[in-house]
Amino acid sequence: MAWSTTSDVEAFAEAALAFLSERPVEHTALLTETAYLRARSVATTDQHFGWWRDGSGAVGGAFVQAPQHPVLLSRVPPPAVTALVDALPRRVPVGVDGRDAPLVVEAWRRRGLDLAPASRILVHRLDLLRTPSP
C-alpha cells in the first residue's frame, strides 16, 4: 500500500483513469484537470500526479496537482492520507472532500505541518431541469 507519483500525465492516466472514471461525479475536478493537462501540448515540471494502491493492488485513491494549483485529492482510506504527507514533494495546500478534512489536517499535524481548512466548495448535481413557470 503506497503512493506512486509522477509528473507525466499520461502515466497517471494509464494508472488511475479507470479508478476516477468509476465515479465521475465524485471525481469531476480530478477528471477535468487530468483532461485539461492531457490536452496541453507542453508538460511542465510543476505538475504532479499520484495514485494509491490498496493491499490487493487496486487503485484506491488519486491526486492531481496542476501547475500553480493546490493538490486535488480523491477520497482515500486513512492509511493513504498518512502516507500522502511523505509522497508530496513539499508542503502544499490540499483540496479534499469535506468529510476527509479532519483526517488530512491531523495527518499533516502529526508530521509537524500546520494545515487548516481555508475554504469550501459545494457542487450541486442537476438531476432534472424544469422549465420555469412564467
N, C-alpha and C positions, 0 to 999 in steps of 0.2 A: 504494500500500500504506500505509494509515493507519488509525488508530483513529477511530471515530465514537463520541461519548459523549452521554448524555442522562440526565436524572432521570425521564423518562417511561417507565414500564414497558411501556406499550402500544406505543410507538415501538420500544423494544428488542425486544419480542416479534415485531413485524412484520418486523424486520430479521434477527433471529438465531434465532428459534424453530425454523425448519426445520433449520438447522445443528445446533442442540442435539439435536433430535429424531432426527437420523440415527443417533446413538449414545447412546441413552437410559441405558444402564448407566454408560458413562463420564461422562455429564453429569448424573447423578442429582441431585447437590447443586444445580447451577445451575438445572435444570428445577424442582426443588422450591421453591427460593427465588423463582423467577420466578412460579410458580403461586400461591404464598402472597401475594406482593405484588400480583398482579393481582386476587386475591380481596378484598383490603383495600378498604375504602370511601374511605380517605383516603391520598393520596400525601404523602410528606414530602420535604423538601429534602435530607435526608441519605441518600437512596438514590441509587445511581449505577450506570449500566449502560454497557457498551461492546461493540462488535463490530469486528473487524479484517477488512478485505478484502484478499485477495491480489492479485497482478498481473492476474488475469483478472476481478476484481471480485466473486468469490465470497467469502462469509463463511468465514474460516478460523480464527476464534477468537472468544472472547467472555469477558466478565467480568460478575459481578453483585456489587453491594455493597448488602446490605440495611441498614436503619438500625441503627446501633450494632454492626455486624458487620464482619469483615475482608472484603476483596475475595476472591471465589472466581474463579479463572482456569481456563478450559479449557486443554487442551494447545494450544500455539501454536508456530509456527516461530520460530527465533531472531530474525529481524528484528522480529517483532511484540513480543517481550519487550523488546527495546531501546527501541522506540517507546512501550511502555506506561508507562515511567517518566515520560515527559512528558505522557501522556494522563490520568494520575490527578491529581486536584485537590490532593493533598497527600501527604506521606509516610504511608502506611498499611500495616498488615500485609496480607500476600497469602497466600491459600491456593492451593497449586499441587499438581499431580501430583508425587510424589516424584522422578520421572525428570527433571523440569524444574527442581527446586530449585536445583541448582548454576548453571544458566543465569540464573535470576531473581536470585539473590544477586549474581552477577557484574555483571549489568546495573545493579543498584542501586549497587553499589560503584563502578562507573565514573562514576556521577553524584554520588559523594561521600556516598552514603547508606549507613548501616550496616544491613544486613538479614541475619539469620541464622536457620536453621531452629530452630523452637521446639517443635514437636510433630508427631506423625504420627498419621494416622487410617487404619485399614485397613478396607476394605469387602469383605465376602465375598459372592459371588454364589451363591445357592442354586439348583442345577440340579434336584435331585431330593430330595424329602423321603421319608425312610424311617420306617416305623413301628418304634419301638424294641422290642426283644425284652424280654419280662418278666423 
